[in-house]
Amino acid sequence: MQQYEIHHDPVAHRFTTIVEGLESEVDYHYDGDILVIHHTGVPRPVEGRGIASELVRAVFEFARGAGTKVRPACSYAALWVQKHKQYADLLA
């Protein structure tokens, strides 16, 4: 599995990585104390490399470390967590 250098900007509420000069991101917001993933985006030229998966994993790992529950409101994140049952305990 490819490892990507993922950056978290807690002020902008986003996780990002740059691959081949193109930025991929996961954007989130808080609904009370629940972290809500509302957008996952990967530019078409770098799709299919597991970038979105690594970004969503980073969000869930951040939430686990922060003791925060997650609501995957975007379709990609919702499908991702169904495939990665080890994060089901974090679902709000």
Secondary structure as UniProt FT lines:
FT   STRAND          7..9
FT   TURN            10..13
FT   STRAND          14..19
FT   TURN            20..21
FT   STRAND          22..31
FT   TURN            32..33
FT   STRAND          34..41
FT   HELIX           44..46
FT   TURN            47..48
FT   HELIX           51..66
FT   STRAND          69..72
FT   HELIX           75..83
FT   HELIX           85..90
//
